[in-house]
């Protein structure tokens, strides 16, 4: 097992994408994707939601057992990467 904290320099960018999970009951979870912006110190930042992006409902078993479909995994990954790209383009336009 690697010791990841030793590899982490603690520094983060000023924007991020979060995927949170909410139990919807009856074996269903809601995955919620938000854009975040950093507030506070860069080395020990706090994050606040900048923009709601989207959500998806998925079976708890699919997540816990890593049994979701390739299409579900691809869709989630593409959404996260698209949001990161949009955040980076926004930073370029603002000159930050």
C-alpha positions, 0 to 999 in steps of 0.5 A: 500500500502506498503512502499517498499523503507523502506524495501530496504537496497539499496544493490545489487549483482554484476550481474543482469539480465534485461528485457527491452522493445522496442516498435516495432509499430503496437501493438508489443513490443520486450522484450530484456533480457541482463546480466548486471554487476555492475559498481561503488559503491555497494550501488548506482551502475550503470549497464552495459550490459555484454551480450545479452541473447535473445529477444521475440516479444509480443503483447502490449495488452498482456503485458498491460492487463496481458493477455499473455499465461501461456507458455509465462510467464513460458518461460520468467520466466525460461529464467530469472532464467536460466540466474541468475543461470548461472551468479551465477555459473560463480561467483563461478568459478571465486571465486567472 
